[in-house]
Amino acid sequence: MTTQYTAVFGDPVEGNPTSIMQNAAFEHAGLDWRYLDIRVRAEDLEAAVKAARLFEFGGFNCTIPHKIAVIPLLDGLEPSAEISGACNTVVRQPDGQLIGSNTDGSGFVWSIRDEGIDPAGLDVVILGAGGAARAVAVSLALGGARRVTIANRTAPNRDELVSILETMTDVEAKGLPWAGTLAVPPCDVLVDCTPVGMGSGEAAEAVPDVDLGALPAASVVCDLNPERSDTAFLRLARARGYRTLDGLGMLARQGAAGFKAWTGVDAPLEVMVRALGG
């Protein structure tokens, strides 16, 4: 039997624990599959997708900075990617077509539900407007959130995401300019979808330039950094008395969805969570 491959395309990929999680799941399920970490620069993404086709990968994940840029390179999209305008999971179909979906958003919603947080009625502030932010915002809106506020330094990206929410969902959507230190408005849940805190060394200790002073005591602060469970931002939030949630629950949930889509086999979620250190 020939080993089947899948991978993550990103830059950077150093420290991304997805390969550990997926390879543990493949082994547990007795599948001859292998998940690779492949650094792909922005200018090389098209070549990487062509290589995935050539070598008949079962599929692949996309992380920063490719979740939006990969879409024109695919043969089609599932609604989760079409609505959000971002794709993190690609599945090779029996006819060879590459179809993109987005499991980030549903993974996040399932992860907060695992912690007893119902998205219905929530007032949420999201930091960032990239691929992860798009997926999370759309899934929260479809899950019944009352208001989603997008804070982002780049106005076009922020306004585009607000427009998607207003057009495709029933949620109240707002854009929040972010110049200098952002004063986060009161909300139930704050979700950091920026790449701040990713990487190693000094970069790993960076925190978003925000002021949490207006957050109510009952607010929950989430950091979707996939590289570590205890980020500098979460430590800062805990020091101020807030409940915190890391991004590994979302990573496990979205990874389980990808596993099932690639292999057709139900994912061993508990094995994946343990592999992430959960």
DOVOVEX-883223 format. One record per residue (C-alpha): x, y, z negated; residue in three letters. Coordinates in steps of 0.02 Angstrom, whole numbers. Example, Ala and Ser with C-alpha at 12.3 -4.5 7.8 and 13.67 -1.06 7.14 Angstrom:
<recs>
@xx=615&yy=-225&zz=-390&rest=ala .
@xx=684&yy=-53&zz=-357&rest=ser .
</recs>
This chain:
<recs>
@xx=0&yy=0&zz=0&rest=met .
@xx=67&yy=173&zz=46&rest=thr .
@xx=82&yy=301&zz=-93&rest=thr .
@xx=-43&yy=442&zz=-72&rest=gln .
@xx=19&yy=617&zz=-113&rest=tyr .
@xx=-58&yy=777&zz=-174&rest=thr .
@xx=25&yy=933&zz=-242&rest=ala .
@xx=15&yy=1110&zz=-306&rest=val .
@xx=70&yy=1251&zz=-190&rest=phe .
@xx=121&yy=1407&zz=-284&rest=gly .
@xx=257&yy=1531&zz=-327&rest=asp .
@xx=308&yy=1504&zz=-461&rest=pro .
@xx=266&yy=1324&zz=-503&rest=val .
@xx=397&yy=1306&zz=-640&rest=glu .
@xx=309&yy=1264&zz=-803&rest=gly .
@xx=142&yy=1219&zz=-722&rest=asn .
@xx=85&yy=1063&zz=-817&rest=pro .
@xx=-38&yy=1003&zz=-685&rest=thr .
@xx=81&yy=872&zz=-616&rest=ser .
@xx=105&yy=796&zz=-790&rest=ile .
@xx=-83&yy=788&zz=-814&rest=met .
@xx=-126&yy=718&zz=-642&rest=gln .
@xx=14&yy=590&zz=-637&rest=asn .
@xx=-38&yy=527&zz=-809&rest=ala .
@xx=-216&yy=510&zz=-745&rest=ala .
@xx=-161&yy=419&zz=-586&rest=phe .
@xx=-57&yy=297&zz=-687&rest=glu .
@xx=-197&yy=265&zz=-812&rest=his .
@xx=-320&yy=232&zz=-670&rest=ala .
@xx=-198&yy=114&zz=-583&rest=gly .
@xx=-193&yy=221&zz=-426&rest=leu .
@xx=-41&yy=231&zz=-312&rest=asp .
@xx=-49&yy=420&zz=-304&rest=trp .
@xx=84&yy=550&zz=-343&rest=arg .
@xx=64&yy=736&zz=-381&rest=tyr .
@xx=206&yy=853&zz=-333&rest=leu .
@xx=256&yy=1029&zz=-386&rest=asp .
@xx=300&yy=1124&zz=-226&rest=ile .
@xx=358&yy=1304&zz=-230&rest=arg .
@xx=284&yy=1392&zz=-79&rest=val .
@xx=323&yy=1574&zz=-46&rest=arg .
@xx=183&yy=1682&zz=23&rest=ala .
@xx=261&yy=1688&zz=196&rest=glu .
@xx=275&yy=1497&zz=200&rest=asp .
@xx=97&yy=1452&zz=154&rest=leu .
@xx=40&yy=1417&zz=332&rest=glu .
@xx=188&yy=1299&zz=358&rest=ala .
@xx=150&yy=1211&zz=194&rest=ala .
@xx=-32&yy=1180&zz=245&rest=val .
@xx=27&yy=1113&zz=413&rest=lys .
@xx=147&yy=997&zz=321&rest=ala .
@xx=4&yy=935&zz=211&rest=ala .
@xx=-92&yy=893&zz=369&rest=arg .
@xx=59&yy=810&zz=451&rest=leu .
@xx=98&yy=700&zz=301&rest=phe .
@xx=-88&yy=665&zz=269&rest=glu .
@xx=-90&yy=725&zz=90&rest=phe .
@xx=-250&yy=676&zz=1&rest=gly .
@xx=-268&yy=859&zz=-42&rest=gly .
@xx=-182&yy=994&zz=-141&rest=phe .
@xx=-206&yy=1133&zz=-267&rest=asn .
@xx=-166&yy=1315&zz=-239&rest=cys .
@xx=-109&yy=1430&zz=-377&rest=thr .
@xx=-39&yy=1607&zz=-380&rest=ile .
@xx=-23&yy=1687&zz=-252&rest=pro .
@xx=-114&yy=1574&zz=-129&rest=his .
@xx=-294&yy=1554&zz=-188&rest=lys .
@xx=-364&yy=1684&zz=-69&rest=ile .
@xx=-234&yy=1676&zz=69&rest=ala .
@xx=-261&yy=1489&zz=97&rest=val .
@xx=-443&yy=1508&zz=151&rest=ile .
@xx=-413&yy=1554&zz=335&rest=pro .
@xx=-297&yy=1404&zz=351&rest=leu .
@xx=-433&yy=1277&zz=306&rest=leu .
@xx=-568&yy=1193&zz=409&rest=asp .
@xx=-711&yy=1235&zz=294&rest=gly .
@xx=-766&yy=1286&zz=119&rest=leu .
@xx=-885&yy=1221&zz=-12&rest=glu .
@xx=-1002&yy=1351&zz=-89&rest=pro .
@xx=-892&yy=1371&zz=-243&rest=ser .
@xx=-751&yy=1439&zz=-136&rest=ala .
@xx=-861&yy=1527&zz=-9&rest=glu .
@xx=-952&yy=1631&zz=-138&rest=ile .
@xx=-799&yy=1673&zz=-244&rest=ser .
@xx=-684&yy=1701&zz=-96&rest=gly .
@xx=-548&yy=1598&zz=-181&rest=ala .
@xx=-494&yy=1417&zz=-168&rest=cys .
@xx=-391&yy=1314&zz=-290&rest=asn .
@xx=-431&yy=1137&zz=-232&rest=thr .
@xx=-418&yy=1066&zz=-55&rest=val .
@xx=-478&yy=892&zz=-9&rest=val .
@xx=-432&yy=796&zz=148&rest=arg .
@xx=-587&yy=721&zz=227&rest=gln .
@xx=-590&yy=551&zz=315&rest=pro .
@xx=-584&yy=642&zz=483&rest=asp .
@xx=-429&yy=739&zz=428&rest=gly .
@xx=-515&yy=906&zz=398&rest=gln .
@xx=-457&yy=1007&zz=248&rest=leu .
@xx=-604&yy=1073&zz=147&rest=ile .
@xx=-579&yy=1199&zz=7&rest=gly .
@xx=-674&yy=1215&zz=-155&rest=ser .
@xx=-651&yy=1307&zz=-318&rest=asn .
@xx=-650&yy=1207&zz=-478&rest=thr .
@xx=-574&yy=1347&zz=-584&rest=asp .
@xx=-739&yy=1431&zz=-622&rest=gly .
@xx=-836&yy=1274&zz=-666&rest=ser .
@xx=-685&yy=1213&zz=-764&rest=gly .
@xx=-688&yy=1372&zz=-868&rest=phe .
@xx=-875&yy=1363&zz=-900&rest=val .
@xx=-861&yy=1181&zz=-953&rest=trp .
@xx=-713&yy=1222&zz=-1065&rest=ser .
@xx=-808&yy=1357&zz=-1160&rest=ile .
@xx=-960&yy=1245&zz=-1173&rest=arg .
@xx=-846&yy=1114&zz=-1250&rest=asp .
@xx=-809&yy=1245&zz=-1384&rest=glu .
@xx=-994&yy=1278&zz=-1417&rest=gly .
@xx=-1004&yy=1439&zz=-1315&rest=ile .
@xx=-1154&yy=1452&zz=-1198&rest=asp .
@xx=-1123&yy=1570&zz=-1051&rest=pro .
@xx=-1306&yy=1619&zz=-1045&rest=ala .
@xx=-1330&yy=1798&zz=-1104&rest=gly .
@xx=-1146&yy=1836&zz=-1128&rest=leu .
@xx=-1066&yy=2006&zz=-1103&rest=asp .
@xx=-895&yy=1966&zz=-1028&rest=val .
@xx=-744&yy=2072&zz=-983&rest=val .
@xx=-621&yy=1996&zz=-860&rest=ile .
@xx=-443&yy=2060&zz=-841&rest=leu .
@xx=-388&yy=2042&zz=-660&rest=gly .
@xx=-473&yy=2019&zz=-493&rest=ala .
@xx=-371&yy=1882&zz=-410&rest=gly .
@xx=-419&yy=1704&zz=-370&rest=gly .
@xx=-446&yy=1643&zz=-548&rest=ala .
@xx=-544&yy=1799&zz=-595&rest=ala .
@xx=-658&yy=1778&zz=-444&rest=arg .
@xx=-695&yy=1597&zz=-486&rest=ala .
@xx=-726&yy=1630&zz=-670&rest=val .
@xx=-834&yy=1783&zz=-638&rest=ala .
@xx=-946&yy=1695&zz=-511&rest=val .
@xx=-967&yy=1538&zz=-619&rest=ser .
@xx=-1009&yy=1643&zz=-773&rest=leu .
@xx=-1136&yy=1741&zz=-671&rest=ala .
@xx=-1216&yy=1583&zz=-603&rest=leu .
@xx=-1213&yy=1513&zz=-780&rest=gly .
@xx=-1325&yy=1654&zz=-841&rest=gly .
@xx=-1205&yy=1784&zz=-909&rest=ala .
@xx=-1292&yy=1951&zz=-939&rest=arg .
@xx=-1150&yy=2066&zz=-888&rest=arg .
@xx=-978&yy=2040&zz=-809&rest=val .
@xx=-855&yy=2185&zz=-809&rest=thr .
@xx=-701&yy=2174&zz=-698&rest=ile .
@xx=-548&yy=2272&zz=-756&rest=ala .
@xx=-410&yy=2283&zz=-626&rest=asn .
@xx=-274&yy=2406&zz=-578&rest=arg .
@xx=-306&yy=2388&zz=-391&rest=thr .
@xx=-472&yy=2467&zz=-345&rest=ala .
@xx=-507&yy=2374&zz=-181&rest=pro .
@xx=-490&yy=2202&zz=-262&rest=asn .
@xx=-594&yy=2256&zz=-411&rest=arg .
@xx=-731&yy=2333&zz=-304&rest=asp .
@xx=-736&yy=2182&zz=-188&rest=glu .
@xx=-765&yy=2063&zz=-334&rest=leu .
@xx=-900&yy=2176&zz=-407&rest=val .
@xx=-984&yy=2178&zz=-237&rest=ser .
@xx=-978&yy=1987&zz=-227&rest=ile .
@xx=-1062&yy=1974&zz=-397&rest=leu .
@xx=-1195&yy=2101&zz=-353&rest=glu .
@xx=-1232&yy=2021&zz=-185&rest=thr .
@xx=-1222&yy=1837&zz=-227&rest=met .
@xx=-1285&yy=1830&zz=-408&rest=thr .
@xx=-1410&yy=1911&zz=-525&rest=asp .
@xx=-1282&yy=1968&zz=-654&rest=val .
@xx=-1254&yy=2150&zz=-701&rest=glu .
@xx=-1081&yy=2184&zz=-629&rest=ala .
@xx=-968&yy=2331&zz=-669&rest=lys .
@xx=-795&yy=2385&zz=-616&rest=gly .
@xx=-675&yy=2459&zz=-744&rest=leu .
@xx=-524&yy=2559&zz=-685&rest=pro .
@xx=-361&yy=2509&zz=-769&rest=trp .
@xx=-223&yy=2637&zz=-774&rest=ala .
@xx=-100&yy=2638&zz=-918&rest=gly .
@xx=-166&yy=2553&zz=-1075&rest=thr .
@xx=-342&yy=2485&zz=-1049&rest=leu .
@xx=-465&yy=2514&zz=-1191&rest=ala .
@xx=-564&yy=2352&zz=-1182&rest=val .
@xx=-750&yy=2391&zz=-1208&rest=pro .
@xx=-853&yy=2292&zz=-1333&rest=pro .
@xx=-899&yy=2121&zz=-1266&rest=cys .
@xx=-935&yy=1942&zz=-1321&rest=asp .
@xx=-791&yy=1863&zz=-1223&rest=val .
@xx=-631&yy=1937&zz=-1152&rest=leu .
@xx=-544&yy=1831&zz=-1019&rest=val .
@xx=-366&yy=1866&zz=-963&rest=asp .
@xx=-348&yy=1807&zz=-783&rest=cys .
@xx=-188&yy=1903&zz=-748&rest=thr .
@xx=-17&yy=1821&zz=-723&rest=pro .
@xx=54&yy=1920&zz=-869&rest=val .
@xx=140&yy=1799&zz=-988&rest=gly .
@xx=180&yy=1670&zz=-855&rest=met .
@xx=359&yy=1619&zz=-822&rest=gly .
@xx=502&yy=1596&zz=-943&rest=ser .
@xx=611&yy=1702&zz=-1055&rest=gly .
@xx=554&yy=1880&zz=-1081&rest=glu .
@xx=414&yy=1859&zz=-954&rest=ala .
@xx=333&yy=1726&zz=-1064&rest=ala .
@xx=319&yy=1850&zz=-1208&rest=glu .
@xx=233&yy=1987&zz=-1107&rest=ala .
@xx=54&yy=2036&zz=-1147&rest=val .
@xx=-73&yy=2133&zz=-1044&rest=pro .
@xx=-69&yy=2320&zz=-1079&rest=asp .
@xx=-235&yy=2329&zz=-1171&rest=val .
@xx=-307&yy=2400&zz=-1331&rest=asp .
@xx=-421&yy=2277&zz=-1421&rest=leu .
@xx=-479&yy=2401&zz=-1552&rest=gly .
@xx=-659&yy=2413&zz=-1489&rest=ala .
@xx=-691&yy=2225&zz=-1486&rest=leu .
@xx=-817&yy=2165&zz=-1615&rest=pro .
@xx=-753&yy=2043&zz=-1747&rest=ala .
@xx=-853&yy=1901&zz=-1669&rest=ala .
@xx=-774&yy=1921&zz=-1496&rest=ser .
@xx=-682&yy=1775&zz=-1416&rest=val .
@xx=-518&yy=1809&zz=-1325&rest=val .
@xx=-468&yy=1687&zz=-1187&rest=cys .
@xx=-303&yy=1674&zz=-1093&rest=asp .
@xx=-306&yy=1568&zz=-936&rest=leu .
@xx=-116&yy=1551&zz=-924&rest=asn .
@xx=-95&yy=1371&zz=-865&rest=pro .
@xx=83&yy=1353&zz=-925&rest=glu .
@xx=62&yy=1352&zz=-1114&rest=arg .
@xx=-74&yy=1336&zz=-1245&rest=ser .
@xx=-8&yy=1471&zz=-1362&rest=asp .
@xx=28&yy=1632&zz=-1270&rest=thr .
@xx=91&yy=1796&zz=-1341&rest=ala .
@xx=-77&yy=1875&zz=-1299&rest=phe .
@xx=-172&yy=1742&zz=-1397&rest=leu .
@xx=-56&yy=1762&zz=-1545&rest=arg .
@xx=-87&yy=1949&zz=-1541&rest=leu .
@xx=-276&yy=1922&zz=-1536&rest=ala .
@xx=-270&yy=1797&zz=-1679&rest=arg .
@xx=-167&yy=1916&zz=-1783&rest=ala .
@xx=-310&yy=2039&zz=-1766&rest=arg .
@xx=-436&yy=1910&zz=-1823&rest=gly .
@xx=-514&yy=1856&zz=-1658&rest=tyr .
@xx=-558&yy=1679&zz=-1609&rest=arg .
@xx=-451&yy=1625&zz=-1462&rest=thr .
@xx=-461&yy=1496&zz=-1323&rest=leu .
@xx=-315&yy=1443&zz=-1214&rest=asp .
@xx=-321&yy=1395&zz=-1030&rest=gly .
@xx=-280&yy=1211&zz=-1051&rest=leu .
@xx=-462&yy=1160&zz=-1075&rest=gly .
@xx=-504&yy=1241&zz=-910&rest=met .
@xx=-351&yy=1162&zz=-830&rest=leu .
@xx=-405&yy=989&zz=-887&rest=ala .
@xx=-585&yy=1013&zz=-829&rest=arg .
@xx=-539&yy=1083&zz=-658&rest=gln .
@xx=-405&yy=949&zz=-640&rest=gly .
@xx=-533&yy=813&zz=-676&rest=ala .
@xx=-644&yy=883&zz=-539&rest=ala .
@xx=-498&yy=881&zz=-417&rest=gly .
@xx=-451&yy=704&zz=-466&rest=phe .
@xx=-627&yy=642&zz=-428&rest=lys .
@xx=-635&yy=738&zz=-264&rest=ala .
@xx=-469&yy=668&zz=-203&rest=trp .
@xx=-484&yy=488&zz=-260&rest=thr .
@xx=-670&yy=455&zz=-276&rest=gly .
@xx=-636&yy=387&zz=-451&rest=val .
@xx=-702&yy=464&zz=-612&rest=asp .
@xx=-561&yy=557&zz=-699&rest=ala .
@xx=-496&yy=496&zz=-868&rest=pro .
@xx=-524&yy=666&zz=-951&rest=leu .
@xx=-459&yy=614&zz=-1122&rest=glu .
@xx=-296&yy=554&zz=-1044&rest=val .
@xx=-278&yy=719&zz=-952&rest=met .
@xx=-309&yy=820&zz=-1109&rest=val .
@xx=-180&yy=718&zz=-1205&rest=arg .
@xx=-54&yy=742&zz=-1066&rest=ala .
@xx=-75&yy=930&zz=-1086&rest=leu .
@xx=-41&yy=916&zz=-1272&rest=gly .
@xx=-223&yy=936&zz=-1322&rest=gly .
</recs>
